[in-house]
């Protein structure tokens, strides 16, 4: 089972489950724990191969990961903790995991909050993926990860987020990184399906105004996903919105969850 940490609230029955992105770990949510645990029960997860889930025997011998299998890992934790429904908060690639969860287990959702959401790969990101796949066995994975981190979070104001993800990626094994990287081969048709279908789940996209790689596609998506979806754009903020502007992120997401509860 995935490694997890819970913070229980003395009176609230609401759960909020945080799902980090590739190369990160549950530590990326350190600026959220205090505020969210004042209002809700909180569940932090380390996805397979990340953080304290690195020694997961179940996945050691898997040659290839799928988003369905990664999503099932999360459900196993919810079942173990007897959490029937939860609000999911994801960041970056974690938003794809959440969207896959919503596809397969929509009955477990109160809402989904998609920070730095990835719903379409633009030309630049597709080029990086292609180059990465060509050279993934020839150059050190950490160098590859640094290139991606600087491409996605290029500004000096994004330095904290960039360094956080690079430092977390250092803890990954090379084989584990490659298993996650191979997921990109499946990503385009999956994202196309996600864009075509708006699920009957309250959805909040929280994007940074400086997220040049992924914000434009979400702005376009929100024009067609009108029934259950909302978008908040945080100014002076890059891809990792919960780290770049934590107070604004916390306030907006907590307000949203409280609003949809009514």
C-alpha positions as CSV (number, residue, x, y, z in Angstrom):
1,X,0.0,0.0,0.0
2,X,1.1,3.6,-0.6
3,X,2.6,5.5,2.3
4,X,0.2,8.0,3.7
5,X,-0.3,10.5,6.5
6,X,-3.6,11.6,8.0
7,X,-4.6,14.7,10.1
8,X,-8.0,14.2,11.7
9,X,-10.3,17.0,12.6
10,X,-12.2,16.8,15.9
11,X,-15.6,17.7,14.4
12,X,-15.5,17.7,10.6
13,X,-16.6,14.7,8.6
14,X,-15.1,16.1,5.3
15,X,-11.9,14.6,3.9
16,X,-9.4,16.4,1.6
17,X,-7.0,14.1,-0.2
18,X,-3.8,15.6,-1.7
19,X,-2.1,14.0,-4.8
20,X,1.3,15.3,-5.8
21,X,2.9,15.3,-9.3
22,X,5.6,13.2,-10.9
23,X,9.0,13.5,-9.2
24,X,7.5,15.1,-6.1
25,X,6.1,13.7,-2.9
26,X,3.5,14.6,-0.2
27,X,6.1,17.1,1.2
28,X,5.1,19.6,-1.6
29,X,1.9,20.2,0.4
30,X,3.8,21.5,3.5
31,X,2.2,25.0,3.0
32,X,-1.3,23.6,3.0
33,X,-1.4,21.2,6.0
34,X,-1.9,23.7,8.8
35,X,-4.7,25.7,7.0
36,X,-6.6,22.7,5.7
37,X,-6.4,20.7,8.9
38,X,-8.2,23.6,10.7
39,X,-11.3,22.9,8.6
40,X,-11.1,19.3,7.3
41,X,-9.6,15.8,7.8
42,X,-6.5,15.7,5.6
43,X,-5.0,12.7,3.7
44,X,-1.5,13.0,2.2
45,X,-0.3,10.3,-0.2
46,X,3.1,9.4,-1.7
47,X,2.5,7.9,-5.2
48,X,4.2,4.7,-6.1
49,X,8.0,5.1,-6.3
50,X,7.9,8.5,-4.6
51,X,8.6,9.7,-1.1
52,X,8.0,7.0,1.5
53,X,6.3,4.7,-1.1
54,X,9.7,3.9,-2.8
55,X,9.8,0.4,-1.1
56,X,6.4,-0.7,-2.3
57,X,7.0,-4.4,-3.1
58,X,3.8,-4.6,-5.2
59,X,5.2,-2.2,-7.9
60,X,8.8,-3.3,-7.8
61,X,8.4,-5.9,-10.5
62,X,5.9,-4.0,-12.7
63,X,7.7,-3.1,-16.0
64,X,5.0,-0.6,-17.0
65,X,2.7,1.7,-15.1
66,X,-0.7,2.9,-16.2
67,X,-2.8,5.8,-14.9
68,X,-5.5,3.2,-14.0
69,X,-3.1,1.2,-11.8
70,X,-1.8,4.4,-10.2
71,X,-5.4,5.5,-9.5
72,X,-6.2,2.1,-8.0
73,X,-3.3,2.6,-5.5
74,X,-5.1,5.7,-4.2
75,X,-8.4,3.9,-3.9
76,X,-6.7,1.1,-1.9
77,X,-5.7,3.7,0.7
78,X,-9.2,5.2,0.9
79,X,-10.7,1.7,1.3
80,X,-8.1,0.9,4.0
81,X,-9.0,4.1,5.9
82,X,-12.7,3.6,5.3
83,X,-13.0,7.0,3.6
84,X,-16.2,6.8,1.5
85,X,-15.9,10.2,-0.3
86,X,-13.4,12.9,-0.4
87,X,-12.4,16.2,-2.0
88,X,-9.3,15.6,-4.2
89,X,-6.6,18.3,-4.6
90,X,-4.0,17.6,-7.2
91,X,-0.9,19.3,-8.6
92,X,0.6,19.0,-12.1
93,X,0.6,15.3,-13.2
94,X,-1.4,14.6,-10.0
95,X,-4.3,16.2,-11.8
96,X,-4.2,13.5,-14.4
97,X,-4.3,10.8,-11.7
98,X,-7.3,12.6,-10.1
99,X,-9.1,12.8,-13.5
100,X,-8.5,9.1,-14.0
101,X,-9.8,8.4,-10.5
102,X,-12.9,10.5,-11.4
103,X,-13.4,8.4,-14.6
104,X,-13.2,5.1,-12.7
105,X,-14.5,5.9,-9.2
106,X,-16.7,9.0,-9.5
107,X,-18.8,7.9,-6.5
108,X,-15.8,8.6,-4.3
109,X,-15.7,12.3,-5.1
110,X,-17.1,15.3,-3.4
111,X,-15.1,17.6,-5.7
112,X,-11.8,17.8,-7.6
113,X,-9.4,20.8,-7.4
114,X,-6.9,20.8,-10.2
115,X,-3.8,22.9,-9.5
116,X,-1.4,23.5,-12.4
117,X,-3.7,21.2,-14.3
118,X,-2.4,19.3,-17.3
119,X,-5.2,18.7,-19.8
120,X,-3.3,19.2,-23.0
121,X,0.3,19.1,-24.1
122,X,1.3,22.1,-26.2
123,X,4.0,22.0,-28.9
124,X,6.8,22.8,-26.5
125,X,5.8,20.1,-24.0
126,X,5.3,17.5,-26.8
127,X,8.7,18.4,-28.2
128,X,10.3,17.9,-24.7
129,X,8.5,14.6,-24.3
130,X,9.8,13.4,-27.7
131,X,13.4,14.5,-27.0
132,X,13.1,12.9,-23.5
133,X,12.0,9.6,-24.9
134,X,14.8,9.6,-27.5
135,X,17.5,10.2,-24.9
136,X,16.1,8.8,-21.7
137,X,18.5,5.9,-21.7
138,X,21.5,8.0,-22.7
139,X,21.5,11.0,-20.3
140,X,21.1,11.0,-16.5
141,X,17.4,11.1,-15.5
142,X,18.1,14.0,-13.1
143,X,19.5,16.1,-15.9
144,X,16.3,15.3,-17.9
145,X,14.2,16.3,-15.0
146,X,16.1,19.6,-14.6
147,X,15.4,20.4,-18.2
148,X,11.7,19.8,-17.7
149,X,11.6,21.8,-14.5
150,X,13.3,24.8,-16.1
151,X,11.0,24.6,-19.2
152,X,7.8,24.5,-17.1
153,X,9.0,26.9,-14.3
154,X,11.5,29.2,-16.1
155,X,11.3,32.5,-14.1
156,X,13.4,33.5,-11.1
157,X,10.1,33.8,-9.1
158,X,9.5,30.1,-9.7
159,X,12.9,29.2,-8.1
160,X,11.4,27.7,-4.9
161,X,9.0,25.5,-6.8
162,X,11.6,24.4,-9.2
163,X,14.1,23.6,-6.5
164,X,11.5,21.7,-4.5
165,X,10.7,19.4,-7.3
166,X,14.3,18.9,-8.4
167,X,15.3,18.0,-4.8
168,X,12.4,15.6,-4.5
169,X,13.3,14.0,-7.9
170,X,16.8,13.3,-6.6
171,X,15.3,10.8,-4.2
172,X,13.8,8.7,-7.1
173,X,15.5,5.7,-8.5
174,X,16.5,5.8,-12.2
175,X,14.3,2.8,-13.0
176,X,11.3,4.4,-11.2
177,X,11.7,7.6,-13.1
178,X,11.7,5.7,-16.4
179,X,8.5,3.9,-15.5
180,X,6.8,7.2,-14.9
181,X,8.3,8.7,-18.0
182,X,6.9,5.9,-20.1
183,X,3.4,7.0,-19.0
184,X,3.8,9.9,-21.4
185,X,3.3,7.5,-24.3
186,X,-0.3,7.1,-23.3
187,X,-1.0,10.7,-22.3
188,X,-2.2,12.4,-25.5
189,X,-5.2,10.2,-26.3
190,X,-6.1,10.1,-22.5
191,X,-6.1,13.9,-22.3
192,X,-8.1,14.2,-25.5
193,X,-10.8,12.0,-23.9
194,X,-10.7,14.0,-20.7
195,X,-11.2,17.3,-22.6
196,X,-14.2,15.9,-24.5
197,X,-16.1,14.7,-21.4
198,X,-17.1,16.9,-18.5
199,X,-17.9,14.7,-15.5
200,X,-20.8,15.4,-13.1
201,X,-18.3,16.4,-10.4
202,X,-17.7,20.0,-9.1
203,X,-14.3,20.9,-10.5
204,X,-12.1,23.9,-9.7
205,X,-9.0,24.6,-11.9
206,X,-6.4,26.8,-10.1
207,X,-3.8,28.0,-12.5
208,X,-0.9,30.5,-12.3
209,X,-1.0,33.5,-14.7
210,X,2.7,32.6,-15.6
211,X,2.0,29.0,-16.4
212,X,2.7,29.5,-20.0
213,X,2.7,25.8,-20.9
214,X,-0.7,24.7,-19.5
215,X,-2.8,27.8,-18.7
216,X,-4.0,28.5,-22.3
217,X,-5.5,25.0,-22.7
218,X,-7.4,25.3,-19.5
219,X,-8.8,28.7,-20.5
220,X,-10.0,27.1,-23.7
221,X,-11.4,24.0,-21.9
222,X,-13.4,26.1,-19.4
223,X,-15.4,27.5,-22.3
224,X,-16.9,24.1,-23.1
225,X,-16.9,22.6,-19.6
226,X,-19.4,25.1,-18.3
227,X,-21.7,23.1,-16.2
228,X,-19.6,21.9,-13.3
229,X,-16.2,23.6,-13.8
230,X,-14.7,26.9,-12.6
231,X,-11.3,28.5,-13.2
232,X,-9.3,30.7,-10.9
233,X,-6.1,32.3,-12.3
234,X,-3.6,33.5,-9.6
235,X,-1.5,36.5,-10.6
236,X,2.3,36.5,-10.2
237,X,2.3,32.7,-10.1
238,X,3.8,29.9,-12.1
239,X,2.9,26.2,-12.6
240,X,3.1,25.1,-8.9
241,X,0.5,27.4,-7.5
242,X,0.4,25.9,-4.0
243,X,4.0,26.8,-3.5
244,X,4.3,30.0,-5.5
245,X,1.2,31.6,-3.9
246,X,0.3,29.4,-0.9
247,X,-2.0,31.8,1.0
248,X,-4.1,32.7,-2.1
249,X,-4.3,29.0,-3.1
250,X,-5.3,27.9,0.4
251,X,-8.0,30.7,0.8
252,X,-9.5,30.0,-2.7
253,X,-9.6,26.3,-2.4
254,X,-11.0,26.2,1.2
255,X,-13.6,28.8,0.2
256,X,-14.6,26.7,-2.8
257,X,-15.0,23.5,-0.7
258,X,-17.0,25.3,1.9
259,X,-19.2,26.8,-0.8
260,X,-20.1,23.6,-2.6
261,X,-20.8,21.9,0.7
262,X,-23.8,24.2,1.2
